[in-house]
Amino acid sequence: MADTSAEFDSIINQCLSLFEKKSYDYGTAWRILRLPSLTDQIFIKAQRIRSLQTLSERKVEEGEVSEFIGIINYCIMALIQIDLGIAENPDIDAERAVALYKEKADRCKQLMMDKNHDYGEAWREMRVSSLTDLILQKLLRVKQIEDKQGKTLVSEGVDANYQDMLNYAVFALIHLGQA
């Protein structure tokens, strides 16, 4: 599992680099996004990945890699929003956003390592298309929970679903040779 830890770190560092650059360009404008808006952004990216995996012709050059990176970054934004709440205006600077990003990524990594231990790295035998489908399934679950204003009977919260989606996207990027 040492390889998985290093591969996870490599993927997250690539995603963090893009997050930092966008924070420089745009600030933290994403702080105004409500959770359903972030969920929908992730859904759009996951749906595009699924389309790319099934269509023979592409009309936009960006491929699966950039979309999986987007999923990771939007999941982290959602996890930050859960903790901080939604802002009416950008209310944190890029430095604070990066610190929060790293904190959320560390929590996701710990969850991944714990599950990886219990599941015996079963994800390594999975196809990228299956990981995409699992992300879409988690998104549909989150949308259902959001539509019920978070009131569930036995389900885990949306934060656990965002963490799982992030980890599935990391696994996909590892499979795609990005680590």
Order of alpha helices (4+ residues) and beta strands (2+ residues): alpha-alpha-alpha-alpha-alpha-alpha
